[in-house]
Structures are given as structure tokens and as C-alpha cells.
Amino acid sequence: MSKNEEVKLDGILKALFSTSQQVLINFINRMFGTDYCYGDVAVTYGKTEFPLEDFNYDFIKADLILNFL
């Protein structure tokens, strides 16, 4: 897969994850073999930057952090 294709796929997945919680839960269930029920689970989005332990103003950055409650 080329870098351009990776960037497009990343954008598509981010759009899918932010469009509908029902779509997101169905996707997670299929990918990981889980059985979350849409009405029983709340999905929240967590912060995506975390400072490194050396306090050197460096951060670990993530595209997406999901919490299932």
C-alpha cells in the first residue's frame, strides 16, 4: 500500500468512526469478535496527546482514543 493510499484509508476510517456510534460499535464487534450492544454502550472520545515521562515537551500522539462505557 502506498503512502497516499494509507492517508486516504486513515481519513476514511476517521470519518466512519465519527459519523455514527452505531457504525463504530458494529465495526468494533466485527473486527474484534466482541458483542457490544448499541443501546447498552456509550462511546466517548479521549484525548489524543500524552506528554512523555522525560518532560522534554515531547508528546505521544494518537489518531483516535475510544472509551467504551
C-alpha positions as a Markdown table, in Angstrom:
| # | Residue | x | y | z |
|---|---|---|---|---|
| 1 | Met | 0.0 | 0.0 | 0.0 |
| 2 | Ser | 1.4 | 3.4 | -1.0 |
| 3 | Lys | 1.7 | 6.3 | 1.5 |
| 4 | Asn | -1.1 | 8.1 | -0.4 |
| 5 | Glu | -3.4 | 5.1 | -0.1 |
| 6 | Glu | -2.6 | 4.9 | 3.7 |
| 7 | Val | -3.5 | 8.6 | 4.2 |
| 8 | Lys | -6.8 | 8.1 | 2.3 |
| 9 | Leu | -7.7 | 5.0 | 4.3 |
| 10 | Asp | -6.8 | 6.8 | 7.6 |
| 11 | Gly | -9.2 | 9.6 | 6.6 |
| 12 | Ile | -12.0 | 7.2 | 5.6 |
| 13 | Leu | -11.7 | 5.3 | 8.9 |
| 14 | Lys | -11.7 | 8.6 | 11.0 |
| 15 | Ala | -14.8 | 9.7 | 9.1 |
| 16 | Leu | -16.6 | 6.4 | 9.7 |
| 17 | Phe | -15.7 | 6.5 | 13.4 |
| 18 | Ser | -17.0 | 10.0 | 13.9 |
| 19 | Thr | -20.2 | 9.6 | 11.8 |
| 20 | Ser | -22.3 | 7.2 | 13.9 |
| 21 | Gln | -21.8 | 5.4 | 17.2 |
| 22 | Gln | -23.8 | 2.5 | 15.8 |
| 23 | Val | -21.5 | 2.1 | 12.8 |
| 24 | Leu | -18.5 | 2.3 | 15.1 |
| 25 | Ile | -19.8 | -0.3 | 17.5 |
| 26 | Asn | -20.7 | -2.7 | 14.6 |
| 27 | Phe | -17.2 | -2.2 | 13.2 |
| 28 | Ile | -15.5 | -2.9 | 16.5 |
| 29 | Asn | -17.7 | -6.0 | 17.0 |
| 30 | Arg | -16.8 | -7.4 | 13.6 |
| 31 | Met | -13.1 | -6.6 | 13.9 |
| 32 | Phe | -12.5 | -7.9 | 17.4 |
| 33 | Gly | -15.2 | -10.5 | 17.8 |
| 34 | Thr | -16.9 | -8.6 | 20.6 |
| 35 | Asp | -20.7 | -8.4 | 21.2 |
| 36 | Tyr | -21.3 | -4.8 | 22.3 |
| 37 | Cys | -25.0 | -3.8 | 22.1 |
| 38 | Tyr | -25.7 | -0.3 | 20.7 |
| 39 | Gly | -28.2 | 0.6 | 23.4 |
| 40 | Asp | -26.0 | -0.6 | 26.3 |
| 41 | Val | -22.7 | 1.0 | 25.4 |
| 42 | Ala | -21.7 | 4.6 | 25.3 |
| 43 | Val | -18.6 | 5.6 | 23.3 |
| 44 | Thr | -16.6 | 8.6 | 24.3 |
| 45 | Tyr | -13.6 | 10.1 | 22.6 |
| 46 | Gly | -10.5 | 10.5 | 24.7 |
| 47 | Lys | -7.6 | 13.0 | 24.5 |
| 48 | Thr | -5.1 | 12.1 | 21.8 |
| 49 | Glu | -1.9 | 13.7 | 23.1 |
| 50 | Phe | 0.1 | 12.5 | 26.1 |
| 51 | Pro | 3.3 | 14.0 | 27.5 |
| 52 | Leu | 6.4 | 11.8 | 27.7 |
| 53 | Glu | 7.8 | 11.0 | 31.0 |
| 54 | Asp | 11.0 | 12.9 | 30.4 |
| 55 | Phe | 9.1 | 16.2 | 30.5 |
| 56 | Asn | 11.1 | 17.4 | 27.5 |
| 57 | Tyr | 8.0 | 18.9 | 25.8 |
| 58 | Asp | 7.6 | 15.8 | 23.7 |
| 59 | Phe | 4.2 | 14.1 | 23.2 |
| 60 | Ile | 2.9 | 10.8 | 22.1 |
| 61 | Lys | 0.1 | 11.5 | 19.6 |
| 62 | Ala | -2.7 | 9.1 | 18.6 |
| 63 | Asp | -5.2 | 9.5 | 15.9 |
| 64 | Leu | -8.1 | 8.3 | 17.9 |
| 65 | Ile | -8.8 | 7.1 | 21.5 |
| 66 | Leu | -12.1 | 5.5 | 22.2 |
| 67 | Asn | -13.6 | 4.6 | 25.6 |
| 68 | Phe | -16.5 | 2.1 | 25.8 |
| 69 | Leu | -18.6 | 2.7 | 28.9 |
